[in-house]
Amino acid sequence: MENKGYSRKQFIKRFFGLGSLLVGGKLFLNCRGKNESSGAESKNKAPSISKDPCNDLTEVPSGEIKKRQSLGYVLKSANPDTTCGNCGLYIPPKPNDKCGGCILFKGPVYKEGHCVQWAAITT
């Protein structure tokens, strides 16, 4: 076999060098701060539906609104036994707030609401 000036050692060096560069670049891009936004999210805020603070989604990013929709969140549960108020994922409102929250998505949540991830409160 002829040696064409390209050895196995050179191949391995280049392979791992390029691989390290790609993995490092991906980690660098994915490890940005969690509070940073791409700018596109801030432009895609949902318009306010009403003056009701529990229905005001102006400060909620569009990705979170899509998450709410994908979880089937509704403002009022069809079954009074499975409301956000008696769900283990519900975050009760602070003393000066009228709306609660949810562990699964950002934004205001009605105590009477419901989504497909409803979970009974365990004590």
SULPE-V297240 format. One record per backbone hydrogen bond with DSSP energy under -0.5 kcal/mol. CO is the residue of the C=O (numbers start at 1). NH is the residue of the N-H. E is the energy in kcal/mol with one decimal. If there is no record, write none. Layout:
CO;NH;E
CO;NH;E
This chain:
2;4;-0.7
7;11;-2.0
8;12;-2.6
9;13;-2.2
10;14;-2.5
11;15;-2.9
12;16;-2.6
13;17;-2.1
14;18;-2.7
15;19;-2.4
16;20;-2.4
17;21;-1.9
18;22;-2.4
19;23;-2.7
20;24;-2.8
21;25;-2.3
22;26;-2.3
23;27;-2.6
24;28;-2.5
25;29;-2.3
26;30;-2.2
27;31;-1.7
29;32;-0.5
33;36;-1.0
39;43;-1.1
40;44;-1.1
41;44;-0.5
41;62;-0.5
42;45;-0.6
52;55;-1.8
53;56;-0.7
55;49;-0.8
55;57;-0.8
57;46;-0.8
57;60;-1.2
59;61;-0.5
60;46;-1.0
61;64;-0.7
61;65;-1.7
62;66;-2.4
63;67;-1.7
64;68;-2.3
65;69;-2.3
66;70;-2.6
67;71;-1.6
68;73;-2.2
69;72;-1.5
71;116;-2.9
74;114;-1.8
78;80;-0.6
79;82;-1.9
83;86;-1.0
84;87;-1.8
86;121;-0.7
87;90;-1.1
89;103;-2.0
90;92;-0.6
91;101;-2.6
94;97;-1.9
100;109;-1.8
101;91;-2.7
105;102;-0.7
109;100;-2.0
110;113;-1.3
111;85;-2.7
112;77;-3.1
113;84;-2.0
114;74;-2.7
115;118;-1.4
119;88;-3.2
